[in-house]
Amino acid sequence: MMVANSASGVRVVVLAGGRGTRLQPFTVTFPKPLVPLGDMPILEILLRRLHAQGLLDVTLTLGHLSELIRAFLDQRAASAVPDMQLTYVVEDEPTGTAGSLSLVEGLNSTFLAMNGDLLTDLPFGELLAHHRASGAELTIASHAVTTKIDLGVLELDDAGELVGYREKPQIDHRVSMGVYVYEPSVLDLIPQGRHFDFPELVVEMLRQGRKVAVYPFDGLWLDVGRPEDYARAQALFAENRGRFLPGGSAGT
C-alpha cells in the first residue's frame, strides 16, 4: 500500500513512438509496444503495472504505426486498466527520447517517463520516493548488467607494447533502464522543433551542474530491443508472470 500511495496521482509519459528497427523483422508492419509476450502485448503489461500502483494519468507519445496502438487500446483499456486516463501525442516526425516531452502539455509537476517496450517489476513508488529524497531534478532508474567479451582482450601501453592479456573478460556496468523521474524544470533544457535524445539532456544537465540522481534496482528488467532480447523476454515473462502482473492476471 505504501508503494501505491507514493506513486498515486503522479503523471506518466510512455514513450511509444520509435520504429523498433533493432527488432526487425517483427516490427516492420507491427509497432514494438504491441509485440506480444505470451498472450499479452508488452505495452499492456506495462500499463497494468502502472495501474496497480495508482498511476492512472498516462500520456503515450506515438509515431510509427500509431493508429494500431490507439486501436488496440481503444478496445482493450476499459477491461485491462479500468479508470486509467489515456491521452495521446502523435509525432509527425521522430523528436527523440527527450524531445517528445516538449510536445506533451501540462507537465507542471513531478512526472515519470519511460520507454514503452520495458519488462520490469520495478516498484514505481519506491523510485519516486528515492527521487524526492535526493533533491534531484532528474532520476534515472538503473540496473546492473554484466557484459562478457568472447575474445581475448589485449592491454597495451601508450607505446603500443603489450602489458596484459585477459581471456574473455566480464565487465560489470550500471545501465539506464529507460525509466526516469523528472521535475518540470528540466523541460526548459529540451529544445522545441528538433530531434533531442535523452543522453543529450543528461550531458547538458551535468555540464550545468544540475543534479541527476541514480536509483539502483536489481529486480527483474529487460529492454526488448533486439530479437535475442525478445526471446529472453518470452522466457522471463513465462517464468515470472506473477511478478509482472498484479495477482498473476491473465488476458481477458
Secondary structure as UniProt FT lines:
FT   HELIX           2..7
FT   TURN            8..9
FT   STRAND          11..16
FT   HELIX           21..23
FT   TURN            24..27
FT   HELIX           32..34
FT   STRAND          36..37
FT   TURN            38..39
FT   STRAND          40..41
FT   HELIX           42..52
FT   TURN            53..54
FT   STRAND          57..62
FT   TURN            64..65
FT   HELIX           66..80
FT   TURN            82..83
FT   STRAND          85..90
FT   TURN            97..98
FT   HELIX           99..103
FT   TURN            105..106
FT   STRAND          111..115
FT   TURN            116..117
FT   STRAND          118..120
FT   HELIX           124..134
FT   STRAND          138..148
FT   STRAND          152..156
FT   TURN            158..159
FT   STRAND          162..167
FT   STRAND          170..182
FT   HELIX           184..189
FT   HELIX           198..207
FT   TURN            208..209
FT   STRAND          212..216
FT   STRAND          221..223
FT   HELIX           227..239
FT   HELIX           241..244
FT   HELIX           246..248
//
